[in-house]
Amino acid sequence: MTLKAYQIEAGYSGELDVDRILHEIEFPRDTKILKNITLQINPLYTFQIDTLILTPTRAIILEIKKYSGTIQFDEAGGKTIKISNDGFVEKFDCVIHQLIRAKEGLRRWMELRNFNIHIDEILVMANQKTNLDSIPETVHMMYGKQLPRYISELPELNSSLSAQEIKSLASQIMKSQVTWNQTPLCVKYEINPMLLRNGVLCHSCNEVMYRTQGRKWHCAQCGKYGDHEVAHSLHDWFLLIKPTISNKECMDFLLLKSKFAASTTLRKSSLKRIGNPPASIYILNYKRDI
C-alpha cells in the first residue's frame, strides 16, 4: 500500500471510529448528525466539516484525525507536523487553522439564513496512541474516547432551536452542499482499483458481510448485523473509483449475486438515477432530504 493510500484509509477509519463513539452519547431529542459537509459562502470561500452535530442549543463541529506517531502543532508557521515512530517527518496544512476557518464559515453561513446558535469546535484524535507534544490553546482537542464525557458536560445555554428549526437548518445545509467534483482517489493517487477489497464490509472488523434470509447483512466474523453498510460501501465507490455507477459495476463491487439484486439495491439507495434501464447510471444525490 502506498503512503497516500494509507493516509486515505487511516482518515476514513478514524471517522468510523468516532461514529461508533457518538452512539454512546445520549444527545437531546431532535439532534441531527451530519457527515462530510461542504458549504460555500462565496465562489472563493468554501469550507468543509467532517461531522456536524446540531442540538437545540448548539452546533458542534468535529474535525477528526487519525494520526500515528507524535504530533506537533505549529500555528505560527501554519503547519501540523507528524513524526513517525521511525523518525520520518511529514508536514500538513495546520488542522487548527482549518477548524477555526470551518467554524467561522459555519457562523457566517447560518447568519446569512437567520440562524443564531452557539458553535463549539473540537479537534478529535481518533487514535488513542497518538502522542501530542502540546495541547492547542485556540481550539478544544481531545481523544475520541473523551467525547462522551466532554459533550455530556457542556453547559446549558439559554438560546434554543425548536425541533422544526433544527430540521429546517439540517435540510438547508444538505441542500446547499457544493456539488462533489473531487477526483476519485484511485485516479488521484494512481491506485489500481483491482487492489481494493470488494463486498459490503463490516465497519467493526472490515470483513465481508453476507445477506441473510431476512434480508439483513450479517458479519460472520464478529456477529454484527448491518444497517448502513451498503450505503457506506456505495459511497466508497464514488470516493475511490468514479463519479457514476452502473448496475453491473454495483453487482461486481458489492459482490451481489445478480443484476436484479444490484438494481434493487440502487433503487433503494439515496442515489440519483440518470437515464432509463438498461442504460441507467447513478450518481450521488446532494439534494436529498433529512
N, C-alpha and C positions, 0 to 999 in steps of 0.2 A: 504494500500500500504506500502511495506517495505521501509526502508531508502534508500537502494541501488536502488530499483525500482524508487523511487522519484528522485534520482540523475540522473539516466539514462534519465528519462522523461524531467527533467529540462535542461540537457545538450543538448538534441535533440531539444527541443523547443527554446532554445537560438540560435541555428544555424538557425532555421527557421525565428526567429525574425530578425536576421541580414540579411538573404537572402532578406527579404522584403525591408529592408532599402537600400540594394545595388541597388535595382531597381530605387531608387530616384536619383542615381548618373549618370551623363552623362559622361561615360568613352570615351576615344579616340577610334576612329574607329579601328576595328580588335582586340580589347581587348578580352581576354579569361578569364573566371572564372571557376576554377576547385575546386572540393569539395572532402574532405576526402582522401587526398593523403598520400600514404605510399611508401617511396623510401628507397633504400639501397645503402650505399657507399661500404660496405664490409659485410661479414657474421656476423660481430659483431657490425655493426653500421647501424641501421635502424632508420629513423625518420618519424614523422607524421606531417601533416599540415591540419588544419580544412578547411581553404579556402585560395586558392592561386589565386591572380589576376595578369594576365600578360598583361601589356600595352606595347606600343612601346618603352617606356623609362625606365620602372622599373617593378620589381616584388614586389607585396605587400602580405605579409603573415599575415593572421588574425588568432589569437588564441582566440577562443570565449568561454566565461564562463558566466553561468547564476547563480550567487550566490545570496543567500538571507542573510540578517543579515549584519554583519560587517566583513570586510576582512583585514587581516594584512599580509604583505609580509616580511618574514624572509629570506632574500637572503643568509646571512652568514650561517644560520642553514639549508638551503635548504628546507624550508617549506613554504607553504601558509596556513594560519590559518583562519578558518571561525568560527565566534561566532554568533550563532543564537540569535534571539530576546529574547529567554528564558534562555540564558546563556550557552547553550550547545556548547562545543568546539570540532572542528574537525581539523585535520592536514592532508594536502595533500603534494605530491611532489611539489616542487616550480614551479609554472607555468611560472615564469620569466626565470628560467633555461631551461625549456622545449622550450620556444620560441626562446631563444638565440641558443640553440642546433639545432633547426629546421632551423634557418637562416643560420648557419654555414654549416649544412648538404646540404641545397639547393645550397649554393655558391659553395661548393666542387663538388656537383653532376653536376651542369651546367658547371663548369670549365673543368671537365673531358670530356665534349662534346662540348667544344669550344664555349659556350655561355657566353658572358660577358655583364651583365646587373645589374644595381643598385638594391639592395634589401632593402625594408622597412619592418619593423615588427611592428605590432600593437596588443596589448592585449585589447580585446574588452569585456566590461561588458554589457551583453545583458539586464540585469535587471537595469532599471533606479533608483530603490530604494536601490541598494546595497550601503552600507556605506563603505567608504575607510578611514582607519586610516592614510595612507600616499600614496603618488604617487611615483611609482618606478622611479629611475633615469637612469636605464640602458636600458629600453625599452619604447616605446611610449604606453601609455594607455589612454583609453577614453571610455565613454559610447557609446552604439550603435548609438544613435541619433546624436552624434557628427561626425560620419564617413563622411557623405556627404560633410560637410564644410571642414573637415581636408583634405580629399583626393583631393577635387577640388582646394585647395590652395597649394598643394605640388609644389615645384619649378620645373621649366623646366630643363631638363638635356640635355647635348649635345649628349651622346650616344643614339643610337636608333636601334630598330629591325624593319625589314621590315615586311609586312603582312605575307609573306611566312615564314620568320624566326619565327614569333610568332606561326604560325600554326604548324611548324615543332617542336618547343620546346614543345608546348602543347601535340602534338601527342606522342613525345618521353616520356614525363612524364607519360601519361596514359598507354603506352605500357610497361613501365618499372616498374609499380607498383608491389610491393611484393604481392604474392598470399595471398588472405584472408584466414586465418586459425584460426580466433578468435572463441572461444567457444561461442555459442549463449547465449545471456544474460539471457534468461529464464532458461537455464541449469545452467549457472554460479551462478546465484543468487536464484535458486530454486523458480522461479515464475511459477505458473500454467498458461500455455498458454490460458486455458479456461477463465481466468480473463481478457484477453485482449479484447479490443473493435474491432470487425471485421468491414470490409467495407472499401470503399475508403473515407478517411477522409479529410475534408476541412482544409487547412493549416491556414485559417483565424480564424475559430471558433471551429474546431475539431468535427463538426457534420458530419454525414454520407452523402455523396453526391450520387446523383442518375443520371442515364444516360437518356438524353433526346432523343427525336425522331431524332434530328440532330446528334446523337452520341457524344454529348458533355456531360461532367459531370457537374452537377449543384447542388449547395448547397441551399436548400430552406430556411435555417436559415439566411444566410447573403446575399444571392443572387449572390454569386461568381460563375463564370464558371471556371472549372479547365483545366489546360494544362498539368501539370506534376504530378498530384496527384496519378495517377495509378502507375507510375514508382516509386514514393516515397513509396507508400504502399507496392509494391513488395520488395523494398529494406528493408523495415521494417521487412518483413518476415525473410530475411536472417540474419539481425542483431539480431532479438529477438528469433527466433524459431529453424531453422535448415538450413544447407548449400545447401539443394536441395528443389525443389518444384515440385509437380505433378499437372496435370490438375485438379484433384479432390480437392487437397489442395488449389489451386488458386481459384477455384469456391467458396469454403467454406470461405476462408479468406477474399476475396473481396466482398462476398455476391452477386456473379453473378448468373444469373437465369438459366444458362445451362452450360454443359461441352463444348458446341460449343463456347459460349461466352468466357469461360476461355481459350480454345485453341487459339482463335483469339487474345486474349489479350497477351498470352505468345509468340505467333509467332511475334507479332508486337513489342515486347519489345527488349531490348538490351541483354537479357539473352542468354546463350549458351545452345543449346539443346543437350542432350546425349541420344542415343537410338532412336528407332522408335516407332511410335504410335502402340498400345495404352499404351506401357510401357515407353514412354518418360519421362524424368525428365529434369529440367532446373537448371542451376547454374549461379552465377554471372560471367559476362564476363569482365575481367580486361584488355583485349587486344582490346577493342572497339576503333574505330577511333573517332577523334574530329570532 
